[in-house]
Amino acid sequence: MVGETIFAAQGKRDEAIKFRNAVRARMPVHGRDPELLRILPCFVQIMGATEKEALEKVGVKVGRTPSETARLVREAMPGS
């Protein structure tokens, strides 16, 4: 038996469910059993002296697209 595991980082529960359903719908085409799929949530912890500072590091502002926020998260990570 083969299990399928995916790490995913959807920001909201409804987005995560939509993602899971989309992946499961494509699995039979590739000979995989959708019932064996497990999706593990990924998250990045961003620290700041204050909550405001941490939010600013990841660009949590109105109008910020997910790709812009992802880029800011990568830039805020140590070693980048």
Secondary structure as UniProt FT lines:
FT   STRAND          4..8
FT   HELIX           13..26
FT   HELIX           27..30
FT   HELIX           34..36
FT   STRAND          37..41
FT   HELIX           51..58
FT   TURN            62..63
FT   HELIX           66..76
FT   TURN            78..79
//
